[in-house]
Amino acid sequence: MSSSSADRLTAQLRRILDTPSRRAAISSRVHFGTLGERVLTQCHPKQRAFVEDSSRWIAARCGSRAGKTTGGRARFVRTLTSIPRARCLYIATTRTEAENLMWAPLKQLSDDLGLGAEFAEQKLTMTVPGTGGTLRLVGADDKKQIEKYRGQPWHEVQIDEVASHSTRILNWLIERIIGPRLGDYHGTLVLYGTPGHILAGDFYDITRPGSERGIPYDRRHDPDFEGVEGWSTHAWNAKDGADAGVPAMINAWQHFLDTKRRNGWSDDHPVHRREHMGEWAADNTEGVFRYRPHLDDGTPWNQWDPEKDEHGFATLPKGEWFYTYGMDMGHSDPFALQIGAHQPQSRELLHVYEFSRKKMTIRAIAELLVGPEWVKRVLNSQDPGPARGLIGHTGWPYGMVADTAGLGGAMLQELGEVYGIPVEKAEKKDKHDAIELCNGDLLDPLDHADHSRGARTKILKGSELEQQMARLQWAVDDNGMLKEDRGQRNDCADAWVYLRRKAMHLVGAEGEAPPPTRTEAVDQWLKTTIKKAEGADEWPEDRAREEFGDFDNDWG
């Protein structure tokens, strides 16, 4: 091709490409690129690190008025202006909160930046015409609305005020609704909020000191985290913004210091630590239980996370362990069973198993404890054989105690007389004292010289018992006295209090427990049952030892 032909072709292509729409598109990309940089200039250093973080799983723990939602808006602007047809989702606790925290500020930000975004009020949807990107605002209180987003792909999803969401809903959002489809666009999930007073749930596990799930952003290149996968975590408070010269945060931090001084709070006051400093701190003055999963430095305290066998039982350290069962028979709450294990000469009590279900019949409870075959044979007046079920796994426990509220007394009588399962009535008087003794074991170290061994009581991580211990709050009656809040589910916690009292009674005065035995009540019931089945006048002792072993030393 001659040079003149090439010049003519180049000129023709230039005329084709150099159209108003083409020039507008190029100008728009340049404009949007500068917007991403402009929002960064409005951030203080720690906030900017959060906005620029390119990780796919991000969590930020912040104090009040520290600019966490502002940082979230900046992230959305960068995503919506840099990715064609980006799909973004913002989730607050309620739709109203989504409007208050994000909607009006987005409109203001669009005006300030000249973004030209379009806003659909009814659907709470923002669209950026230049890129086709959309941002939808929703509240997590509307499950039907949230379910609509199951299976939809996203470029970025942000969940605000995470500690204010229930731990169940948060886990449901992460694991079932949002997480499964983030891979389509190599999308990002961002959690941020002020710590709550309940030290439990995904947000706590990810952002607490010493977390095994979180990697501090400023330490991401440390050798300790080489090859480690986890959430990229950030933490800042209003003081960080004040130190960076942000006027609004200077005012906010001064207000916090005035509030602290006016109320006479120390640096360790839980409200100051949570709201002002952005640190995890429990309100033990309000909680029924002094449950504390970790110390401030991340050392495990009341929580443990052992491996579990195929039946769901915690795998215990080597040694001789004895079991105690506690049950709440389920009047208004579900039936709940908790199992604890302890060793002779030790006050350590480990939570090893739990079961909870609504509408449990007496027979269903019996089958859970000793197995369906035992129950079937007993009801047919046959030799029941060895116990299966939970008792087949642990052996006959030291003790089984249960709440007898409502029809509980009749239920225990039937368990004993019909199925041969002796369950004691739980001691319910002085329940406040029993809770305080339980709290003592939650607070006291197992070894005063070595706090790395944790407290005397360890509760299974993620269990319903842990959730109740972390959440249950005292109520105040008309006389100003503390009482249990009947609006809160406490079946698992009650079962543990009964269990703990029984287990500690079984530890001798010198901390030495007797060897495990099948109870006399079970022995007598077995003799009576088989005598009835065979029509015999006397119990054949040699048959008893052949079928059931030595009553004094066998677990069953």
C-alpha positions in Angstrom: 0.0 0.0 0.0 1.3 3.4 -1.0 1.9 6.0 1.6 -0.9 8.2 0.2 -3.3 5.3 0.4 -2.3 4.7 4.0 -2.7 8.3 4.9 -6.2 8.3 3.3 -7.2 5.2 5.3 -5.9 6.7 8.5 -7.8 9.9 7.9 -11.0 7.8 7.2 -10.6 5.8 10.4 -10.1 9.0 12.4 -13.3 10.4 11.0 -15.2 7.2 11.8 -13.9 7.0 15.3 -13.8 10.7 16.2 -17.5 11.0 16.9 -19.2 12.9 19.7 -20.2 9.7 21.5 -16.7 8.4 21.2 -15.2 11.6 22.5 -17.8 11.6 25.3 -16.9 8.0 26.2 -13.2 8.8 26.3 -13.8 11.9 28.3 -16.1 10.0 30.7 -13.3 7.4 31.3 -10.8 10.1 32.1 -13.4 11.9 34.3 -14.2 8.7 36.2 -10.6 7.9 36.6 -10.0 11.2 38.3 -13.1 10.7 40.5 -11.5 7.6 42.0 -8.4 9.6 42.9 -10.5 12.5 44.3 -12.4 10.3 46.8 -9.0 9.0 48.1 -7.8 12.6 48.9 -10.8 12.9 51.2 -9.7 9.9 53.3 -7.2 9.8 56.3 -4.4 7.3 56.0 -6.1 4.3 57.7 -9.4 5.0 55.9 -7.5 5.2 52.6 -5.9 1.9 53.2 -9.4 0.4 53.6 -10.6 2.0 50.4 -7.6 0.9 48.3 -7.6 -2.7 49.7 -7.9 -5.0 46.7 -8.5 -8.1 48.8 -11.7 -10.1 48.2 -12.6 -10.6 51.8 -12.3 -7.4 53.9 -13.4 -6.5 57.4 -13.1 -3.1 59.3 -13.6 -2.7 63.0 -14.1 1.0 63.8 -15.2 3.3 66.6 -18.2 5.5 66.2 -18.0 8.6 63.9 -14.7 7.3 62.5 -15.8 7.4 58.9 -16.4 3.7 58.2 -19.6 4.2 56.1 -17.8 7.1 54.3 -15.0 4.7 53.5 -17.7 2.3 52.2 -19.1 5.0 49.9 -15.6 5.7 48.5 -15.1 2.1 47.7 -18.5 2.0 45.9 -17.5 5.1 43.8 -14.2 3.5 42.8 -15.9 0.2 41.8 -18.8 1.8 39.9 -16.6 4.2 37.9 -13.8 1.7 37.1 -15.8 -1.5 36.1 -18.3 -1.4 33.2 -21.7 -2.5 34.4 -20.5 -3.2 37.9 -23.1 -4.7 40.2 -22.9 -3.6 43.9 -25.1 -4.3 47.0 -25.2 -2.5 50.3 -26.9 -4.2 53.3 -27.8 -2.4 56.5 -29.8 -3.8 59.4 -33.0 -2.3 58.1 -34.1 -0.5 54.9 -34.6 2.7 57.0 -31.0 2.4 58.2 -29.8 1.9 54.7 -31.5 5.2 53.7 -30.1 7.1 56.7 -26.6 5.8 56.4 -26.0 5.6 52.7 -28.8 7.0 50.5 -28.7 10.8 51.1 -24.9 10.9 51.5 -24.6 9.1 48.1 -26.7 11.9 46.5 -24.5 14.5 48.1 -21.3 12.7 47.0 -22.6 12.4 43.4 -23.2 16.2 43.3 -19.9 17.0 44.8 -18.0 14.8 42.4 -20.1 15.6 39.3 -20.8 11.8 39.0 -24.2 12.3 37.3 -25.7 9.3 39.0 -29.4 8.6 38.7 -31.4 7.6 41.8 -34.5 5.4 41.9 -36.2 6.2 45.2 -38.7 3.3 45.4 -36.0 0.6 44.8 -33.2 2.5 46.5 -31.0 1.9 43.4 -28.3 4.2 42.1 -27.1 4.0 38.5 -24.0 5.5 36.9 -24.9 6.2 33.3 -21.4 6.5 32.0 -20.5 2.9 33.1 -23.8 1.3 33.5 -22.9 0.4 37.1 -25.7 -0.1 39.7 -25.8 0.0 43.5 -28.8 -1.4 45.4 -29.5 -0.6 49.1 -31.4 -3.1 51.2 -32.2 -4.0 54.8 -31.4 -7.4 56.3 -34.6 -7.4 58.3 -36.6 -8.2 55.1 -35.6 -11.8 54.5 -37.9 -12.1 51.4 -36.1 -9.2 49.8 -32.7 -10.6 50.7 -33.6 -14.0 49.3 -34.1 -12.4 45.9 -30.3 -11.9 45.8 -29.5 -15.6 46.4 -27.5 -16.8 43.5 -26.9 -13.4 41.9 -23.3 -12.4 41.0 -21.8 -9.3 42.5 -18.7 -7.2 42.0 -18.9 -5.8 45.6 -21.2 -6.3 48.6 -20.9 -4.3 51.8 -22.6 -5.2 55.1 -22.7 -2.2 57.4 -23.0 -2.1 61.3 -22.1 -5.8 61.3 -22.3 -6.2 65.1 -25.9 -5.1 65.1 -27.0 -8.0 62.8 -27.8 -11.2 64.6 -25.0 -13.8 64.3 -27.3 -16.2 62.5 -28.4 -13.6 59.9 -24.8 -12.5 59.3 -23.6 -16.1 58.9 -26.5 -16.8 56.6 -25.7 -13.7 54.4 -22.0 -14.6 54.2 -22.3 -18.4 53.6 -25.5 -18.8 51.8 -26.7 -15.6 50.1 -23.6 -13.6 49.1 -20.5 -15.8 49.3 -21.4 -18.6 46.8 -21.6 -16.2 43.8 -18.8 -13.8 44.5 -16.5 -16.0 42.3 -18.4 -15.1 39.1 -16.9 -11.6 38.9 -14.1 -12.3 41.3 -16.1 -10.1 43.6 -15.4 -8.6 47.1 -17.3 -8.9 50.4 -16.8 -6.1 52.9 -17.9 -6.1 56.5 -17.6 -3.0 58.7 -19.0 -1.7 62.0 -18.5 -0.7 65.6 -17.9 -3.7 68.0 -20.8 -4.8 70.1 -20.9 -6.0 73.7 -21.5 -9.6 72.6 -18.2 -11.3 72.0 -19.4 -13.9 69.5 -20.1 -14.4 65.8 -18.3 -14.1 62.5 -17.4 -10.4 62.9 -15.9 -11.0 66.3 -14.0 -14.0 65.2 -12.6 -12.2 62.2 -11.6 -8.9 63.8 -10.7 -9.8 67.4 -7.0 -9.6 68.5 -5.2 -12.8 67.7 -7.8 -14.0 65.2 -7.0 -17.0 63.2 -9.4 -15.8 60.4 -8.1 -12.3 60.0 -4.8 -10.8 58.7 -4.2 -7.2 59.7 -3.7 -5.2 56.5 -0.6 -3.4 57.7 1.0 -6.8 58.5 0.0 -8.6 55.3 3.6 -8.9 54.1 4.9 -10.2 57.4 6.6 -13.7 57.2 4.1 -14.9 59.9 1.3 -14.5 57.3 3.1 -15.9 54.3 0.8 -18.3 52.5 -2.0 -17.7 55.0 -5.5 -17.1 53.6 -8.0 -15.1 55.5 -9.9 -11.8 55.8 -8.0 -8.6 55.3 -8.7 -6.6 58.5 -8.6 -2.9 59.2 -9.1 -1.0 62.5 -9.3 2.7 63.2 -11.2 5.3 65.3 -12.0 9.0 65.4 -8.6 9.7 67.0 -6.9 8.5 63.9 -8.9 10.9 61.8 -8.3 13.7 64.3 -4.6 13.1 64.3 -4.7 13.4 60.5 -6.4 16.8 60.8 -9.9 15.8 59.6 -12.1 18.6 61.1 -15.2 16.5 61.7 -13.2 13.8 63.5 -11.3 16.4 65.6 -14.7 17.5 66.9 -15.9 13.9 67.4 -12.8 12.9 69.3 -13.0 15.9 71.6 -16.7 15.1 72.2 -15.7 11.5 73.2 -13.1 12.7 75.6 -15.6 15.1 77.2 -18.1 12.3 77.5 -15.5 10.0 79.1 -14.5 12.7 81.6 -18.1 13.7 82.4 -19.0 10.1 83.2 -15.9 9.4 85.2 -15.0 6.5 82.9 -11.6 4.9 83.0 -9.7 3.9 79.8 -11.0 0.3 80.4 -14.7 1.3 80.6 -16.5 -1.0 78.0 -18.5 1.8 76.4 -15.4 3.9 75.9 -13.5 1.0 74.5 -16.3 -0.1 72.1 -17.8 3.2 70.9 -14.8 5.5 71.1 -11.8 3.2 70.6 -13.4 0.6 68.3 -12.3 -2.3 70.6 -14.2 -5.4 71.6 -15.4 -5.2 75.2 -18.2 -7.0 76.9 -20.7 -5.4 79.4 -20.3 -7.8 82.3 -22.6 -5.6 84.4 -25.5 -6.4 82.1 -24.8 -10.0 81.1 -26.1 -12.9 83.1 -22.9 -14.9 82.4 -19.4 -13.7 82.6 -18.6 -15.6 79.4 -15.4 -14.3 77.7 -14.2 -16.2 74.7 -10.7 -14.6 74.7 -8.6 -12.3 76.7 -7.8 -8.8 75.3 -4.5 -10.2 73.8 -6.4 -13.0 72.0 -5.5 -15.8 74.5 -8.4 -18.3 74.5 -10.3 -18.1 77.8 -13.8 -19.6 77.9 -14.0 -20.8 74.3 -12.4 -23.9 72.9 -12.6 -25.3 69.4 -11.6 -29.0 69.4 -11.9 -31.5 66.6 -15.1 -33.5 66.7 -15.8 -37.2 66.0 -18.4 -38.4 63.5 -21.1 -38.2 66.3 -20.4 -34.5 67.0 -18.6 -35.1 70.3 -15.5 -33.0 71.1 -12.3 -35.0 71.0 -10.9 -34.8 74.5 -7.2 -34.7 75.5 -5.8 -38.1 76.6 -6.7 -39.1 80.1 -9.6 -40.3 82.2 -12.7 -38.2 81.6 -16.1 -38.4 83.3 -19.4 -37.1 81.9 -22.4 -35.2 83.4 -25.6 -34.5 81.5 -27.8 -31.5 82.0 -31.3 -31.1 80.4 -34.0 -28.5 80.1 -37.1 -30.5 79.3 -38.7 -27.8 77.1 -41.8 -26.1 78.4 -41.8 -23.0 76.3 -38.3 -23.4 74.9 -37.0 -26.4 72.9 -35.7 -29.5 74.7 -32.0 -28.9 75.3 -29.3 -31.2 76.5 -25.7 -30.3 77.4 -22.9 -32.7 78.2 -19.8 -31.7 80.2 -16.6 -33.7 81.0 -14.2 -33.4 83.8 -11.2 -35.3 85.3 -10.4 -36.4 88.8 -8.4 -33.9 90.8 -9.3 -31.0 88.4 -12.0 -28.3 88.4 -11.8 -27.9 84.7 -15.1 -28.5 83.1 -15.2 -29.0 79.3 -18.3 -28.6 77.2 -18.3 -31.6 74.8 -21.7 -32.0 73.2 -25.1 -30.4 72.9 -28.5 -31.2 71.4 -31.6 -29.0 71.0 -34.9 -29.7 69.3 -38.5 -28.7 69.5 -41.4 -31.1 70.2 -39.3 -33.9 71.7 -41.5 -36.7 73.1 -40.4 -38.8 76.0 -39.7 -41.7 73.7 -37.6 -39.5 71.4 -35.6 -38.4 74.4 -35.1 -42.0 75.6 -34.0 -43.0 72.1 -31.5 -40.1 72.0 -30.0 -41.2 75.3 -29.9 -45.0 75.1 -30.8 -45.7 71.4 -33.9 -46.9 69.5 -33.1 -50.6 70.0 -33.0 -50.3 73.8 -36.4 -48.5 73.7 -37.9 -51.0 71.4 -36.9 -54.0 73.4 -37.9 -52.4 76.7 -41.4 -51.7 75.4 -41.7 -55.3 74.3 -40.6 -56.4 77.8 -37.3 -57.8 76.5 -33.8 -57.8 77.7 -32.6 -54.3 76.4 -29.0 -55.2 76.0 -26.3 -52.5 76.2 -27.2 -48.9 75.9 -26.5 -47.2 72.6 -27.2 -43.5 71.8 -25.4 -40.9 73.7 -24.9 -43.0 76.8 -23.5 -45.8 74.6 -20.9 -43.2 73.5 -20.0 -41.8 76.9 -21.0 -44.6 79.2 -23.5 -44.1 82.0 -22.7 -40.6 83.2 -22.0 -39.6 86.8 -25.2 -37.8 86.9 -28.1 -36.7 84.7 -30.1 -33.7 85.9 -33.1 -32.0 84.4 -35.5 -29.1 84.9 -38.9 -30.3 86.1 -40.9 -27.1 85.2 -44.3 -27.7 83.6 -44.6 -31.4 83.0 -40.9 -32.0 83.6 -41.5 -34.1 86.8 -43.8 -36.5 85.0 -41.4 -36.8 82.1 -38.5 -37.7 84.4 -40.7 -40.3 86.2 -41.6 -41.9 82.8 -37.9 -41.9 81.7 -37.0 -43.8 84.9 -39.9 -46.2 85.3 -40.6 -47.0 81.7 -37.2 -46.7 80.0 -34.8 -47.3 82.9 -33.1 -43.9 82.6 -32.7 -42.3 86.0 -32.7 -38.5 85.7 -32.5 -36.4 88.9 -34.6 -33.2 89.4 -32.3 -30.2 89.0 -31.8 -28.2 92.1 -33.6 -24.9 91.2 -33.6 -23.0 94.5 -31.0 -20.3 94.8 -30.6 -20.2 91.0 -28.8 -16.8 91.2 -26.2 -18.4 93.5 -25.8 -21.3 91.1 -25.3 -18.8 88.2 -22.7 -16.9 90.3 -20.8 -20.1 91.0 -20.9 -20.9 87.3 -19.6 -17.4 86.6 -16.8 -18.0 89.1 -15.6 -20.9 86.9 -15.9 -18.7 83.8 -13.7 -16.0 85.5 -11.1 -18.0 87.4 -8.0 -19.3 85.6 -7.4 -23.0 85.6 -3.8 -22.2 86.5 -3.2 -18.9 88.3 0.5 -19.1 87.2 -0.2 -19.8 83.6 -3.2 -18.0 82.0 -2.5 -19.6 78.6 -4.4 -22.6 80.0 -7.6 -20.6 80.0 -10.4 -20.6 82.6 -11.9 -23.5 84.5 -14.9 -23.7 82.2 -14.5 -24.1 78.4 -17.5 -23.8 76.0 -17.6 -25.2 72.5 -17.1 -22.5 69.8 -20.2 -21.8 67.7 -22.5 -23.8 70.0 -26.0 -22.6 71.0 -24.7 -22.6 74.6 -22.0 -20.1 73.7 -24.6 -17.9 72.0 -26.8 -17.9 75.0 -24.0 -17.3 77.5 -22.8 -14.3 75.4 -26.2 -12.8 74.9 -28.4 -13.3 78.0 -29.0 -10.1 79.8 -30.6 -9.4 83.2 -33.9 -7.5 83.4 -34.9 -5.2 86.3 -38.2 -5.8 88.1 -40.5 -3.1 89.5 -38.5 -3.1 92.8 -35.2 -2.5 91.0 -34.1 -6.1 91.5 -32.3 -8.2 88.8 -34.3 -11.0 87.3 -34.1 -13.2 84.2 -35.5 -11.8 81.0 -38.3 -14.2 80.0 -38.2 -12.9 76.5 -34.8 -14.5 75.9 -34.2 -18.1 75.2 -32.1 -19.7 78.0 -32.7 -23.4 77.8 -29.1 -24.4 76.9 -27.7 -22.1 79.6 -30.1 -23.5 82.2 -29.1 -27.0 81.3 -25.4 -26.0 81.7 -26.0 -24.5 85.2 -27.7 -27.7 86.3 -24.9 -29.8 84.9 -22.2 -27.7 86.4 -23.7 -27.8 89.9 -24.0 -31.6 89.7 -20.5 -32.1 88.3 -18.9 -30.1 91.0 -20.8 -32.0 93.7 -19.2 -35.1 92.3 -15.7 -33.8 92.8 -14.6 -34.9 96.3 -13.5 -32.6 99.0 -9.9 -33.1 97.8 -10.8 -32.8 94.2 -10.8 -36.5 93.6 -13.8 -38.1 91.9 -14.9 -41.7 92.5 -14.6 -44.3 89.8 -17.5 -44.2 87.3 -20.3 -46.7 88.0 -23.6 -47.5 86.5 -26.1 -46.1 89.0 -27.9 -48.4 91.4 -31.2 -47.2 89.9 -30.2 -48.6 86.5 -28.9 -51.8 87.9 -32.2 -52.4 89.8 -34.3 -51.4 86.8 -32.3 -53.8 84.5 -32.9 -56.7 87.0 -36.6 -56.0 87.3 -37.0 -55.6 83.5 -35.4 -58.9 82.6 -37.1 -60.7 85.4 -40.4 -59.5 84.0 -39.4 -60.5 80.5 -38.4 -64.0 81.6 -41.0 -64.5 84.3 -38.2 -65.5 86.6 -38.5 -65.3 90.4 -34.9 -64.4 91.0 -32.2 -62.5 89.1 -29.6 -64.9 87.6 -26.4 -63.2 88.7 -24.2 -65.2 86.3 -26.5 -64.0 83.4 -26.2 -60.5 84.6 -22.5 -60.4 84.5 -22.4 -62.1 81.1 -24.9 -59.6 79.6 -24.0 -56.4 81.4 -20.5 -56.9 82.9 -19.4 -56.0 86.4 -22.0 -53.5 87.7 -19.5 -51.8 90.0 -16.8 -51.1 87.4 -18.4 -51.2 83.9 -19.6 -48.2 81.9 -22.2 -50.2 80.0 
